[in-house]
């Protein structure tokens, strides 16, 4: 472990931990690596959206609603769009 590594604690709902465990098993990564990768990916999305959480939540909700009628691959092909410039 690097001397620059910081250890922190996170609490997860059992359902989310189950998803992390499944992702680790499918990818061959450790659960810690899956969590780091997911957090970094999520932070990249937040940066791309200029940290506009209402837009991110709204788009995520729309993707969840459409997943009932569409296949998962169709939902994953819908890119997140950056927030509109307010000027």
N, CA, C and O atoms as a GROMACS GRO file, in nm:
protein
  348
    1UNK      N    1   0.085  -0.118   0.000
    1UNK     CA    2   0.000   0.000   0.000
    1UNK      C    3   0.089   0.124   0.000
    1UNK      O    4   0.185   0.132   0.077
    2UNK      N    5   0.058   0.218  -0.084
    2UNK     CA    6   0.135   0.341  -0.094
    2UNK      C    7   0.119   0.425   0.032
    2UNK      O    8   0.015   0.423   0.097
    3UNK      N    9   0.224   0.499   0.065
    3UNK     CA   10   0.214   0.587   0.182
    3UNK      C   11   0.118   0.703   0.156
    3UNK      O   12   0.078   0.772   0.250
    4UNK      N   13   0.081   0.725   0.029
    4UNK     CA   14  -0.012   0.831  -0.005
    4UNK      C   15  -0.157   0.781  -0.012
    4UNK      O   16  -0.248   0.858  -0.043
    5UNK      N   17  -0.178   0.654   0.017
    5UNK     CA   18  -0.313   0.598   0.016
    5UNK      C   19  -0.386   0.634   0.144
    5UNK      O   20  -0.330   0.625   0.253
    6UNK      N   21  -0.510   0.676   0.129
    6UNK     CA   22  -0.594   0.711   0.243
    6UNK      C   23  -0.700   0.603   0.258
    6UNK      O   24  -0.763   0.562   0.160
    7UNK      N   25  -0.721   0.558   0.379
    7UNK     CA   26  -0.823   0.459   0.407
    7UNK      C   27  -0.946   0.530   0.461
    7UNK      O   28  -0.936   0.614   0.550
    8UNK      N   29  -1.062   0.495   0.406
    8UNK     CA   30  -1.187   0.555   0.451
    8UNK      C   31  -1.293   0.446   0.460
    8UNK      O   32  -1.277   0.339   0.402
    9UNK      N   33  -1.398   0.473   0.532
    9UNK     CA   34  -1.506   0.376   0.546
    9UNK      C   35  -1.629   0.424   0.471
    9UNK      O   36  -1.659   0.544   0.470
   10UNK      N   37  -1.699   0.331   0.410
   10UNK     CA   38  -1.824   0.360   0.341
   10UNK      C   39  -1.929   0.262   0.388
   10UNK      O   40  -1.899   0.146   0.417
   11UNK      N   41  -2.052   0.307   0.396
   11UNK     CA   42  -2.164   0.218   0.428
   11UNK      C   43  -2.243   0.195   0.300
   11UNK      O   44  -2.269   0.288   0.224
   12UNK      N   45  -2.279   0.071   0.277
   12UNK     CA   46  -2.356   0.035   0.159
   12UNK      C   47  -2.482  -0.038   0.198
   12UNK      O   48  -2.483  -0.115   0.294
   13UNK      N   49  -2.588  -0.014   0.125
   13UNK     CA   50  -2.709  -0.094   0.138
   13UNK      C   51  -2.674  -0.234   0.088
   13UNK      O   52  -2.591  -0.248  -0.001
   14UNK      N   53  -2.735  -0.336   0.144
   14UNK     CA   54  -2.705  -0.473   0.100
   14UNK      C   55  -2.723  -0.495  -0.050
   14UNK      O   56  -2.644  -0.568  -0.111
   15UNK      N   57  -2.824  -0.433  -0.110
   15UNK     CA   58  -2.848  -0.451  -0.254
   15UNK      C   59  -2.732  -0.394  -0.336
   15UNK      O   60  -2.693  -0.454  -0.437
   16UNK      N   61  -2.677  -0.280  -0.295
   16UNK     CA   62  -2.564  -0.222  -0.368
   16UNK      C   63  -2.439  -0.306  -0.350
   16UNK      O   64  -2.364  -0.326  -0.445
   17UNK      N   65  -2.417  -0.355  -0.230
   17UNK     CA   66  -2.301  -0.441  -0.206
   17UNK      C   67  -2.311  -0.568  -0.289
   17UNK      O   68  -2.210  -0.620  -0.336
   18UNK      N   69  -2.432  -0.619  -0.306
   18UNK     CA   70  -2.452  -0.738  -0.390
   18UNK      C   71  -2.411  -0.708  -0.534
   18UNK      O   72  -2.347  -0.791  -0.599
   19UNK      N   73  -2.448  -0.590  -0.584
   19UNK     CA   74  -2.411  -0.551  -0.720
   19UNK      C   75  -2.259  -0.538  -0.734
   19UNK      O   76  -2.202  -0.578  -0.835
   20UNK      N   77  -2.195  -0.483  -0.633
   20UNK     CA   78  -2.049  -0.468  -0.634
   20UNK      C   79  -1.984  -0.606  -0.635
   20UNK      O   80  -1.889  -0.630  -0.710
   21UNK      N   81  -2.034  -0.696  -0.553
   21UNK     CA   82  -1.981  -0.832  -0.546
   21UNK      C   83  -1.998  -0.903  -0.680
   21UNK      O   84  -1.905  -0.970  -0.727
   22UNK      N   85  -2.115  -0.889  -0.742
   22UNK     CA   86  -2.139  -0.951  -0.873
   22UNK      C   87  -2.045  -0.894  -0.979
   22UNK      O   88  -1.992  -0.968  -1.062
   23UNK      N   89  -2.025  -0.762  -0.977
   23UNK     CA   90  -1.934  -0.699  -1.073
   23UNK      C   91  -1.792  -0.750  -1.054
   23UNK      O   92  -1.720  -0.774  -1.151
   24UNK      N   93  -1.751  -0.766  -0.930
   24UNK     CA   94  -1.616  -0.818  -0.902
   24UNK      C   95  -1.601  -0.960  -0.954
   24UNK      O   96  -1.498  -0.994  -1.013
   25UNK      N   97  -1.702  -1.042  -0.934
   25UNK     CA   98  -1.696  -1.180  -0.982
   25UNK      C   99  -1.692  -1.186  -1.134
   25UNK      O  100  -1.617  -1.266  -1.191
   26UNK      N  101  -1.773  -1.104  -1.200
   26UNK     CA  102  -1.779  -1.105  -1.346
   26UNK      C  103  -1.653  -1.049  -1.411
   26UNK      O  104  -1.612  -1.095  -1.518
   27UNK      N  105  -1.590  -0.950  -1.347
   27UNK     CA  106  -1.473  -0.885  -1.407
   27UNK      C  107  -1.341  -0.945  -1.362
   27UNK      O  108  -1.238  -0.928  -1.427
   28UNK      N  109  -1.344  -1.017  -1.249
   28UNK     CA  110  -1.220  -1.069  -1.194
   28UNK      C  111  -1.144  -0.965  -1.112
   28UNK      O  112  -1.032  -0.991  -1.066
   29UNK      N  113  -1.205  -0.848  -1.094
   29UNK     CA  114  -1.143  -0.744  -1.012
   29UNK      C  115  -1.181  -0.766  -0.866
   29UNK      O  116  -1.276  -0.838  -0.836
   30UNK      N  117  -1.107  -0.703  -0.777
   30UNK     CA  118  -1.145  -0.706  -0.636
   30UNK      C  119  -1.264  -0.612  -0.617
   30UNK      O  120  -1.287  -0.523  -0.699
   31UNK      N  121  -1.339  -0.632  -0.508
   31UNK     CA  122  -1.450  -0.541  -0.478
   31UNK      C  123  -1.398  -0.398  -0.460
   31UNK      O  124  -1.464  -0.303  -0.502
   32UNK      N  125  -1.281  -0.384  -0.400
   32UNK     CA  126  -1.224  -0.250  -0.381
   32UNK      C  127  -1.195  -0.184  -0.516
   32UNK      O  128  -1.221  -0.066  -0.535
   33UNK      N  129  -1.141  -0.262  -0.611
   33UNK     CA  130  -1.113  -0.206  -0.744
   33UNK      C  131  -1.242  -0.170  -0.817
   33UNK      O  132  -1.246  -0.068  -0.885
   34UNK      N  133  -1.346  -0.252  -0.803
   34UNK     CA  134  -1.475  -0.220  -0.865
   34UNK      C  135  -1.529  -0.090  -0.808
   34UNK      O  136  -1.577  -0.004  -0.883
   35UNK      N  137  -1.521  -0.074  -0.676
   35UNK     CA  138  -1.572   0.049  -0.614
   35UNK      C  139  -1.492   0.170  -0.660
   35UNK      O  140  -1.551   0.274  -0.691
   36UNK      N  141  -1.358   0.158  -0.665
   36UNK     CA  142  -1.277   0.272  -0.710
   36UNK      C  143  -1.309   0.307  -0.855
   36UNK      O  144  -1.323   0.425  -0.888
   37UNK      N  145  -1.322   0.206  -0.940
   37UNK     CA  146  -1.353   0.229  -1.081
   37UNK      C  147  -1.491   0.294  -1.096
   37UNK      O  148  -1.507   0.388  -1.175
   38UNK      N  149  -1.589   0.244  -1.022
   38UNK     CA  150  -1.724   0.301  -1.030
   38UNK      C  151  -1.726   0.446  -0.982
   38UNK      O  152  -1.793   0.530  -1.042
   39UNK      N  153  -1.654   0.475  -0.874
   39UNK     CA  154  -1.652   0.612  -0.823
   39UNK      C  155  -1.582   0.705  -0.921
   39UNK      O  156  -1.629   0.817  -0.944
   40UNK      N  157  -1.472   0.661  -0.979
   40UNK     CA  158  -1.400   0.745  -1.075
   40UNK      C  159  -1.486   0.770  -1.198
   40UNK      O  160  -1.490   0.882  -1.250
   41UNK      N  161  -1.555   0.666  -1.246
   41UNK     CA  162  -1.643   0.681  -1.361
   41UNK      C  163  -1.756   0.778  -1.330
   41UNK      O  164  -1.790   0.864  -1.411
   42UNK      N  165  -1.815   0.764  -1.212
   42UNK     CA  166  -1.922   0.854  -1.170
   42UNK      C  167  -1.875   0.998  -1.158
   42UNK      O  168  -1.947   1.090  -1.196
   43UNK      N  169  -1.755   1.017  -1.106
   43UNK     CA  170  -1.701   1.153  -1.094
   43UNK      C  171  -1.675   1.213  -1.232
   43UNK      O  172  -1.694   1.333  -1.252
   44UNK      N  173  -1.632   1.131  -1.328
   44UNK     CA  174  -1.613   1.181  -1.464
   44UNK      C  175  -1.746   1.227  -1.522
   44UNK      O  176  -1.753   1.331  -1.588
   45UNK      N  177  -1.853   1.150  -1.497
   45UNK     CA  178  -1.986   1.189  -1.544
   45UNK      C  179  -2.029   1.320  -1.479
   45UNK      O  180  -2.084   1.408  -1.545
   46UNK      N  181  -2.004   1.333  -1.349
   46UNK     CA  182  -2.041   1.458  -1.280
   46UNK      C  183  -1.965   1.577  -1.338
   46UNK      O  184  -2.022   1.684  -1.357
   47UNK      N  185  -1.836   1.558  -1.366
   47UNK     CA  186  -1.758   1.667  -1.426
   47UNK      C  187  -1.814   1.703  -1.563
   47UNK      O  188  -1.828   1.820  -1.596
   48UNK      N  189  -1.846   1.600  -1.643
   48UNK     CA  190  -1.899   1.624  -1.778
   48UNK      C  191  -2.031   1.700  -1.770
   48UNK      O  192  -2.061   1.781  -1.858
   49UNK      N  193  -2.108   1.676  -1.666
   49UNK     CA  194  -2.236   1.746  -1.646
   49UNK      C  195  -2.219   1.875  -1.568
   49UNK      O  196  -2.317   1.939  -1.530
   50UNK      N  197  -2.093   1.913  -1.545
   50UNK     CA  198  -2.061   2.034  -1.468
   50UNK      C  199  -2.125   2.030  -1.330
   50UNK      O  200  -2.170   2.132  -1.278
   51UNK      N  201  -2.128   1.910  -1.271
   51UNK     CA  202  -2.178   1.887  -1.136
   51UNK      C  203  -2.323   1.934  -1.120
   51UNK      O  204  -2.364   1.975  -1.011
   52UNK      N  205  -2.400   1.926  -1.228
   52UNK     CA  206  -2.542   1.962  -1.226
   52UNK      C  207  -2.621   1.839  -1.183
   52UNK      O  208  -2.671   1.764  -1.267
   53UNK      N  209  -2.632   1.818  -1.051
   53UNK     CA  210  -2.698   1.698  -0.999
   53UNK      C  211  -2.845   1.687  -1.040
   53UNK      O  212  -2.889   1.576  -1.069
   54UNK      N  213  -2.922   1.795  -1.043
   54UNK     CA  214  -3.062   1.778  -1.087
   54UNK      C  215  -3.073   1.718  -1.227
   54UNK      O  216  -3.160   1.635  -1.252
   55UNK      N  217  -2.984   1.760  -1.318
   55UNK     CA  218  -2.986   1.704  -1.454
   55UNK      C  219  -2.947   1.557  -1.451
   55UNK      O  220  -3.011   1.474  -1.516
   56UNK      N  221  -2.844   1.524  -1.376
   56UNK     CA  222  -2.799   1.386  -1.366
   56UNK      C  223  -2.910   1.297  -1.310
   56UNK      O  224  -2.936   1.189  -1.362
   57UNK      N  225  -2.974   1.342  -1.204
   57UNK     CA  226  -3.082   1.264  -1.142
   57UNK      C  227  -3.198   1.249  -1.239
   57UNK      O  228  -3.256   1.141  -1.252
   58UNK      N  229  -3.232   1.356  -1.307
   58UNK     CA  230  -3.342   1.352  -1.403
   58UNK      C  231  -3.313   1.254  -1.515
   58UNK      O  232  -3.400   1.175  -1.552
   59UNK      N  233  -3.192   1.259  -1.571
   59UNK     CA  234  -3.156   1.168  -1.679
   59UNK      C  235  -3.152   1.024  -1.630
   59UNK      O  236  -3.194   0.934  -1.701
   60UNK      N  237  -3.102   1.002  -1.510
   60UNK     CA  238  -3.097   0.867  -1.454
   60UNK      C  239  -3.238   0.814  -1.435
   60UNK      O  240  -3.264   0.696  -1.462
   61UNK      N  241  -3.329   0.898  -1.390
   61UNK     CA  242  -3.468   0.856  -1.370
   61UNK      C  243  -3.532   0.820  -1.504
   61UNK      O  244  -3.604   0.722  -1.515
   62UNK      N  245  -3.504   0.902  -1.606
   62UNK     CA  246  -3.560   0.873  -1.738
   62UNK      C  247  -3.506   0.741  -1.791
   62UNK      O  248  -3.580   0.663  -1.851
   63UNK      N  249  -3.377   0.714  -1.769
   63UNK     CA  250  -3.319   0.587  -1.814
   63UNK      C  251  -3.384   0.471  -1.741
   63UNK      O  252  -3.411   0.368  -1.802
   64UNK      N  253  -3.411   0.486  -1.612
   64UNK     CA  254  -3.476   0.380  -1.534
   64UNK      C  255  -3.617   0.356  -1.583
   64UNK      O  256  -3.660   0.241  -1.592
   65UNK      N  257  -3.689   0.462  -1.614
   65UNK     CA  258  -3.826   0.448  -1.662
   65UNK      C  259  -3.830   0.377  -1.796
   65UNK      O  260  -3.918   0.294  -1.820
   66UNK      N  261  -3.736   0.409  -1.885
   66UNK     CA  262  -3.737   0.348  -2.017
   66UNK      C  263  -3.689   0.204  -2.013
   66UNK      O  264  -3.718   0.127  -2.105
   67UNK      N  265  -3.617   0.165  -1.908
   67UNK     CA  266  -3.566   0.028  -1.902
   67UNK      C  267  -3.678  -0.072  -1.886
   67UNK      O  268  -3.659  -0.191  -1.913
   68UNK      N  269  -3.795  -0.027  -1.844
   68UNK     CA  270  -3.909  -0.117  -1.831
   68UNK      C  271  -3.955  -0.160  -1.970
   68UNK      O  272  -3.995  -0.275  -1.989
   69UNK      N  273  -3.948  -0.069  -2.067
   69UNK     CA  274  -3.998  -0.101  -2.199
   69UNK      C  275  -3.888  -0.128  -2.302
   69UNK      O  276  -3.916  -0.183  -2.408
   70UNK      N  277  -3.764  -0.091  -2.271
   70UNK     CA  278  -3.653  -0.110  -2.364
   70UNK      C  279  -3.555  -0.211  -2.309
   70UNK      O  280  -3.558  -0.245  -2.191
   71UNK      N  281  -3.466  -0.259  -2.396
   71UNK     CA  282  -3.362  -0.348  -2.349
   71UNK      C  283  -3.252  -0.268  -2.283
   71UNK      O  284  -3.240  -0.148  -2.306
   72UNK      N  285  -3.172  -0.334  -2.200
   72UNK     CA  286  -3.064  -0.265  -2.129
   72UNK      C  287  -2.964  -0.206  -2.227
   72UNK      O  288  -2.911  -0.098  -2.203
   73UNK      N  289  -2.937  -0.274  -2.336
   73UNK     CA  290  -2.838  -0.221  -2.432
   73UNK      C  291  -2.886  -0.092  -2.496
   73UNK      O  292  -2.805  -0.005  -2.525
   74UNK      N  293  -3.017  -0.078  -2.518
   74UNK     CA  294  -3.069   0.046  -2.574
   74UNK      C  295  -3.051   0.159  -2.474
   74UNK      O  296  -3.017   0.271  -2.512
   75UNK      N  297  -3.075   0.133  -2.345
   75UNK     CA  298  -3.060   0.235  -2.242
   75UNK      C  299  -2.915   0.279  -2.229
   75UNK      O  300  -2.888   0.397  -2.212
   76UNK      N  301  -2.822   0.184  -2.238
   76UNK     CA  302  -2.682   0.218  -2.221
   76UNK      C  303  -2.629   0.301  -2.337
   76UNK      O  304  -2.528   0.370  -2.323
   77UNK      N  305  -2.697   0.295  -2.451
   77UNK     CA  306  -2.650   0.372  -2.566
   77UNK      C  307  -2.690   0.518  -2.557
   77UNK      O  308  -2.642   0.599  -2.637
   78UNK      N  309  -2.776   0.555  -2.462
   78UNK     CA  310  -2.818   0.694  -2.448
   78UNK      C  311  -2.715   0.770  -2.367
   78UNK      O  312  -2.701   0.745  -2.247
   79UNK      N  313  -2.642   0.863  -2.429
   79UNK     CA  314  -2.536   0.934  -2.355
   79UNK      C  315  -2.594   1.037  -2.258
   79UNK      O  316  -2.701   1.093  -2.282
   80UNK      N  317  -2.523   1.061  -2.151
   80UNK     CA  318  -2.558   1.171  -2.060
   80UNK      C  319  -2.518   1.300  -2.129
   80UNK      O  320  -2.412   1.309  -2.190
   81UNK      N  321  -2.602   1.400  -2.118
   81UNK     CA  322  -2.575   1.528  -2.185
   81UNK      C  323  -2.533   1.632  -2.083
   81UNK      O  324  -2.586   1.635  -1.972
   82UNK      N  325  -2.437   1.718  -2.120
   82UNK     CA  326  -2.395   1.822  -2.027
   82UNK      C  327  -2.506   1.923  -2.002
   82UNK      O  328  -2.597   1.941  -2.084
   83UNK      N  329  -2.497   1.987  -1.888
   83UNK     CA  330  -2.596   2.089  -1.851
   83UNK      C  331  -2.587   2.207  -1.948
   83UNK      O  332  -2.481   2.238  -2.002
   84UNK      N  333  -2.701   2.269  -1.969
   84UNK     CA  334  -2.705   2.389  -2.053
   84UNK      C  335  -2.630   2.502  -1.984
   84UNK      O  336  -2.633   2.515  -1.862
   85UNK      N  337  -2.562   2.584  -2.065
   85UNK     CA  338  -2.496   2.702  -2.008
   85UNK      C  339  -2.602   2.803  -1.969
   85UNK      O  340  -2.692   2.834  -2.047
   86UNK      N  341  -2.591   2.854  -1.849
   86UNK     CA  342  -2.682   2.959  -1.802
   86UNK      C  343  -2.604   3.089  -1.805
   86UNK      O  344  -2.506   3.104  -1.731
   87UNK      N  345  -2.644   3.180  -1.886
   87UNK     CA  346  -2.562   3.297  -1.900
   87UNK      C  347  -2.634   3.419  -1.886
   87UNK      O  348  -2.576   3.526  -1.895
   0.00000   0.00000   0.00000
